[in-house]
Amino acid sequence: MPTPVVSVIIPSYNCAPYLRETVDSILAQTGDFVLDVIVVDDGSTDGTPEIARACGDSVRVFEQANAGVCAARNRGLRESRGDFVAFVDHDDYWFPHKLANQLVAFAQHPEVDVVYSDISYWFVNRQTRRFDPPETFAEHAVANGIDPEMSGWIYHRMLLECCPLTSAALIRRTPLLATGGFDEFLPYSEDWDLFLRLSRSSQFLKLREKTVLYRQHARQGSRVARPIDYRSRLVMRAFAQWGRASPDGRAISLREFRRTLASFHFGFGLLHASRSAGADRALARSAFFRAWRTDPFNPKPLAYWLATGLGWTAR
């Protein structure tokens, strides 16, 4: 068998404090394969491209004017050379065995186009006010077999959540290219959109081991109040187009879908009921009301709709 080539694409934007640690974790991967590491800098102003170039000649660096993470990932995909492709957020960390174990899974399951894994959340240590060293999480990264419930045809599961973290997935190049890549008009939930489309034509496999440290901080997109509820829009569109069953017939119930959709509306409302930048009380009230209409058996959204009308603000 020829030695596989794995392209690892890192979209970067003003990530000087973390990028080197991310790249080093990729370069430290063990196993018999060829690495093709690509950093696409999306108009950084903090010296991020210089840090990427300092990682050595094994890292190819491309710069572009700021166009968003989807455009950066697609640029990396166009420049990539691998049989397999992985996208890594610029502040996440890989344990050394990640790619090797995923490639073994591909060899054992040739019907699969995406192999992903469990993850560990990486929070700031409240005492040191820093992220603990990755080595302290080594006990998390223990191989533990395959999760059958989250493997195979998982479109029905993708209606409830974005099952793979982008940084935890390894994808065969050909089916990835067939999707057309990331939707550059989506500023949020773009990874979920890609995996939803892939899940209609490709089988997935989930490893129970944790291969990624997923860094948590205030700048993450899920904590930003946006004018559009992209999560709800995404799953409603998929439901309207493809229904609630995977190609193999496994499906979620209509009740489960409506309950999950209501939770998305409710979460969007909470963001806009807060004092954060971009919050909008009118959007919050509208979202709470939609949540109640979607799942009228749950009175909580209706209570929040009434409370925001009386001036209540979320912390």
C-alpha positions as CSV (number, residue, x, y, z in Angstrom):
1,M,0.0,0.0,0.0
2,P,1.3,3.5,-0.8
3,T,2.1,5.8,2.1
4,P,-0.9,8.0,2.6
5,V,-0.6,11.8,2.5
6,V,-2.5,13.8,5.0
7,S,-3.2,17.5,4.5
8,V,-3.8,19.4,7.6
9,I,-5.3,22.9,7.1
10,I,-5.2,25.5,9.8
11,P,-7.2,28.7,9.1
12,S,-5.6,31.5,11.3
13,Y,-6.7,34.9,12.3
14,N,-5.0,36.9,15.1
15,C,-4.0,33.8,17.0
16,A,-0.4,34.7,18.0
17,P,-0.7,33.3,21.6
18,Y,-1.8,29.8,20.5
19,L,-0.8,29.0,17.0
20,R,2.7,27.7,17.6
21,E,1.3,25.2,20.1
22,T,-1.3,24.0,17.6
23,V,1.2,23.6,14.8
24,D,3.7,21.8,17.0
25,S,1.1,19.3,18.1
26,I,0.5,18.5,14.4
27,L,4.2,18.2,13.6
28,A,4.6,15.8,16.5
29,Q,2.1,13.3,15.1
30,T,3.3,9.7,15.1
31,G,2.7,7.1,12.4
32,D,3.6,6.0,8.8
33,F,2.2,8.8,6.6
34,V,3.3,12.0,4.9
35,L,2.2,15.3,6.5
36,D,1.2,18.3,4.3
37,V,0.7,21.1,6.8
38,I,-1.0,24.3,5.5
39,V,-1.6,27.6,7.4
40,V,-3.9,30.0,5.7
41,D,-3.7,33.4,7.4
42,D,-6.9,35.4,7.0
43,G,-5.6,38.9,7.3
44,S,-4.0,38.8,10.8
45,T,-2.6,42.0,12.3
46,D,-0.8,40.5,15.3
47,G,2.2,38.7,13.7
48,T,0.4,35.4,13.3
49,P,1.9,34.7,9.7
50,E,5.4,35.3,11.0
51,I,4.8,32.7,13.8
52,A,3.5,30.2,11.2
53,R,6.6,30.7,9.1
54,A,8.9,30.2,12.1
55,C,7.5,26.7,12.4
56,G,9.8,25.5,9.6
57,D,9.9,24.6,6.0
58,S,7.5,21.7,6.6
59,V,4.7,24.2,7.0
60,R,3.3,26.0,4.0
61,V,1.9,29.4,4.7
62,F,-0.6,31.3,2.6
63,E,-1.8,34.8,3.3
64,Q,-5.0,36.5,2.1
65,A,-7.1,39.5,2.9
66,N,-9.6,38.9,5.6
67,A,-12.5,36.9,4.1
68,G,-13.6,34.6,7.0
69,V,-12.8,31.1,8.2
70,C,-14.7,29.4,5.4
71,A,-12.7,31.1,2.7
72,A,-9.5,30.3,4.5
73,R,-10.4,26.7,4.8
74,N,-11.4,26.5,1.2
75,R,-8.1,28.1,0.1
76,G,-6.3,25.5,2.1
77,L,-8.3,22.8,0.5
78,R,-7.4,24.1,-3.0
79,E,-3.7,24.1,-2.0
80,S,-3.8,20.7,-0.4
81,R,-2.1,17.5,-1.8
82,G,-3.4,14.8,0.6
83,D,-5.4,11.7,0.1
84,F,-7.0,12.7,3.5
85,V,-7.8,16.2,4.8
86,A,-8.1,17.5,8.3
87,F,-9.1,21.0,9.4
88,V,-7.8,22.3,12.7
89,D,-8.8,25.4,14.5
90,H,-5.8,27.7,15.2
91,D,-6.0,27.3,19.0
92,D,-6.7,23.5,19.4
93,Y,-4.3,20.8,20.2
94,W,-3.8,17.2,18.9
95,F,-2.6,14.3,20.9
96,P,0.3,12.5,19.1
97,H,-1.6,9.4,18.0
98,K,-4.6,11.2,16.5
99,L,-3.9,10.8,12.8
100,A,-2.3,7.3,13.1
101,N,-5.3,5.9,14.9
102,Q,-7.7,7.5,12.4
103,L,-5.8,6.1,9.4
104,V,-6.0,2.6,11.0
105,A,-9.7,3.0,11.3
106,F,-9.9,4.0,7.6
107,A,-7.9,0.9,6.7
108,Q,-10.2,-1.4,8.7
109,H,-13.4,0.3,7.5
110,P,-13.0,1.2,3.8
111,E,-16.7,2.0,3.5
112,V,-16.2,5.1,5.7
113,D,-15.3,8.6,4.5
114,V,-15.0,10.4,7.8
115,V,-13.3,9.3,11.0
116,Y,-13.8,11.5,14.0
117,S,-13.2,11.1,17.7
118,D,-14.3,12.3,21.2
119,I,-12.7,15.5,22.5
120,S,-11.5,17.0,25.8
121,Y,-12.6,20.6,26.7
122,W,-9.6,22.8,27.6
123,F,-10.5,25.5,30.1
124,V,-8.3,28.1,31.8
125,N,-7.1,26.9,35.2
126,R,-8.8,29.3,37.6
127,Q,-5.9,29.3,40.0
128,T,-3.1,29.9,37.5
129,R,-5.3,31.7,35.0
130,R,-3.6,29.8,32.2
131,F,-4.4,26.7,30.2
132,D,-2.9,23.6,31.8
133,P,-0.1,21.9,29.8
134,P,-1.5,19.3,27.3
135,E,0.6,16.6,29.0
136,T,-1.8,16.8,32.0
137,F,-4.6,15.4,29.8
138,A,-2.7,12.4,28.5
139,E,-4.9,10.0,30.5
140,H,-7.9,11.2,28.5
141,A,-6.3,10.0,25.2
142,V,-6.8,6.3,25.6
143,A,-8.2,4.1,22.8
144,N,-11.6,2.8,23.7
145,G,-13.1,1.3,20.5
146,I,-15.8,2.6,18.2
147,D,-19.1,4.3,19.2
148,P,-21.7,2.4,17.0
149,E,-24.5,4.8,17.9
150,M,-22.6,7.7,16.4
151,S,-21.1,5.8,13.4
152,G,-22.4,4.7,10.0
153,W,-25.1,6.8,8.4
154,I,-25.5,9.5,11.0
155,Y,-27.5,12.2,9.2
156,H,-30.4,11.7,11.6
157,R,-28.0,12.4,14.5
158,M,-26.6,15.5,12.8
159,L,-30.1,17.0,12.9
160,L,-29.7,17.2,16.7
161,E,-26.1,18.3,17.0
162,C,-22.9,18.7,15.0
163,C,-21.4,15.4,15.9
164,P,-17.8,15.9,14.9
165,L,-15.8,18.8,16.1
166,T,-14.0,20.1,13.0
167,S,-10.6,19.7,14.6
168,A,-11.4,16.0,15.5
169,A,-12.3,14.8,12.0
170,L,-10.2,13.3,9.2
171,I,-11.9,13.1,5.8
172,R,-11.2,11.4,2.5
173,R,-10.4,14.0,-0.1
174,T,-12.7,12.9,-2.9
175,P,-16.0,13.0,-1.1
176,L,-15.0,16.2,0.6
177,L,-14.3,17.9,-2.7
178,A,-17.7,16.6,-4.0
179,T,-19.5,18.7,-1.4
180,G,-18.0,21.9,-2.8
181,G,-16.3,22.7,0.5
182,F,-17.4,25.2,3.1
183,D,-20.2,27.7,2.4
184,E,-18.5,31.0,2.4
185,F,-21.8,32.9,2.9
186,L,-22.1,31.3,6.4
187,P,-20.4,33.2,9.2
188,Y,-21.5,30.5,11.8
189,S,-22.4,26.8,11.9
190,E,-20.4,26.4,8.7
191,D,-18.8,23.2,9.9
192,W,-22.2,21.7,10.8
193,D,-23.4,22.6,7.3
194,L,-20.5,20.8,5.7
195,F,-20.9,17.6,7.8
196,L,-24.7,17.6,7.2
197,R,-24.1,17.5,3.5
198,L,-21.4,14.9,3.9
199,S,-23.7,12.7,6.0
200,R,-26.2,12.4,3.1
201,S,-23.6,10.7,0.9
202,S,-20.9,9.3,3.3
203,Q,-20.7,7.1,6.3
204,F,-18.9,8.3,9.4
205,L,-17.0,6.4,12.2
206,K,-16.5,7.7,15.7
207,L,-13.6,6.6,17.9
208,R,-14.3,6.8,21.6
209,E,-10.8,8.0,22.4
210,K,-10.2,11.7,22.9
211,T,-7.7,13.0,20.3
212,V,-8.2,16.8,20.6
213,L,-8.0,19.5,23.3
214,Y,-10.7,21.9,22.4
215,R,-9.7,25.3,23.8
216,Q,-12.5,27.3,25.4
217,H,-12.4,31.1,25.6
218,A,-14.6,34.2,25.3
219,R,-13.9,34.8,21.7
220,Q,-15.5,31.6,20.5
221,G,-18.3,32.0,17.9
222,S,-20.9,30.2,19.9
223,R,-20.7,33.0,22.6
224,V,-21.4,35.8,20.2
225,A,-24.9,37.3,19.8
226,R,-25.7,37.3,16.1
227,P,-28.7,38.8,14.3
228,I,-29.6,35.4,12.7
229,D,-30.2,32.1,14.4
230,Y,-28.0,30.1,12.1
231,R,-28.3,26.8,14.0
232,S,-32.1,26.7,13.8
233,R,-32.1,27.8,10.1
234,L,-29.6,25.1,9.2
235,V,-31.4,22.2,10.7
236,M,-34.8,23.4,9.6
237,R,-33.5,23.6,6.0
238,A,-32.0,20.1,6.2
239,F,-35.2,18.7,7.7
240,A,-37.2,20.3,4.9
241,Q,-34.9,18.9,2.2
242,W,-34.0,15.5,3.5
243,G,-36.5,14.6,6.3
244,R,-35.5,13.0,9.6
245,A,-34.1,9.6,8.4
246,S,-30.6,8.6,7.4
247,P,-30.0,6.7,4.1
248,D,-30.1,3.4,6.1
249,G,-33.5,4.1,7.6
250,R,-32.4,5.1,11.1
251,A,-34.3,8.2,12.2
252,I,-35.2,10.5,15.0
253,S,-38.7,11.1,16.1
254,L,-40.6,14.3,15.2
255,R,-40.9,15.0,18.9
256,E,-37.1,14.7,19.4
257,F,-36.5,17.0,16.5
258,R,-39.0,19.7,17.7
259,R,-37.6,19.6,21.3
260,T,-34.1,20.1,20.0
261,L,-35.1,22.8,17.6
262,A,-36.9,24.6,20.5
263,S,-33.7,24.4,22.5
264,F,-31.8,26.1,19.7
265,H,-34.4,28.9,19.6
266,F,-34.2,29.2,23.4
267,G,-30.4,29.4,23.4
268,F,-30.4,32.1,20.7
269,G,-32.9,34.0,22.9
270,L,-30.7,33.8,26.0
271,L,-27.8,35.3,24.1
272,H,-29.9,38.2,23.0
273,A,-31.4,38.6,26.5
274,S,-27.9,39.3,27.9
275,R,-25.9,42.5,28.1
276,S,-23.3,41.3,25.6
277,A,-22.3,43.3,22.6
278,G,-24.8,42.8,19.8
279,A,-27.6,41.6,22.0
280,D,-31.2,42.6,21.0
281,R,-34.1,42.3,23.4
282,A,-36.7,42.1,20.6
283,L,-34.8,39.2,19.0
284,A,-34.7,37.5,22.4
285,R,-38.4,37.8,22.9
286,S,-39.1,36.5,19.4
287,A,-36.8,33.5,19.9
288,F,-38.4,32.6,23.2
289,F,-41.8,32.7,21.6
290,R,-40.6,30.5,18.7
291,A,-39.2,28.1,21.2
292,W,-42.5,27.8,23.0
293,R,-44.5,27.5,19.8
294,T,-42.1,24.7,18.6
295,D,-42.3,22.8,21.9
296,P,-45.5,24.0,23.7
297,F,-45.1,21.2,26.3
298,N,-42.2,23.2,27.8
299,P,-43.5,26.3,29.6
300,K,-40.0,27.7,30.3
301,P,-39.5,29.7,27.0
302,L,-42.9,31.3,27.6
303,A,-41.9,32.4,31.1
304,Y,-38.7,33.9,29.6
305,W,-40.7,35.7,27.0
306,L,-42.9,37.3,29.7
307,A,-39.8,38.1,31.8
308,T,-38.0,39.9,29.0
309,G,-41.1,41.9,28.3
310,L,-40.9,43.1,31.9
311,G,-37.3,44.2,31.5
312,W,-35.5,41.1,32.8
313,T,-31.9,40.7,31.5
314,A,-29.8,37.5,31.5
315,R,-26.4,37.5,33.3
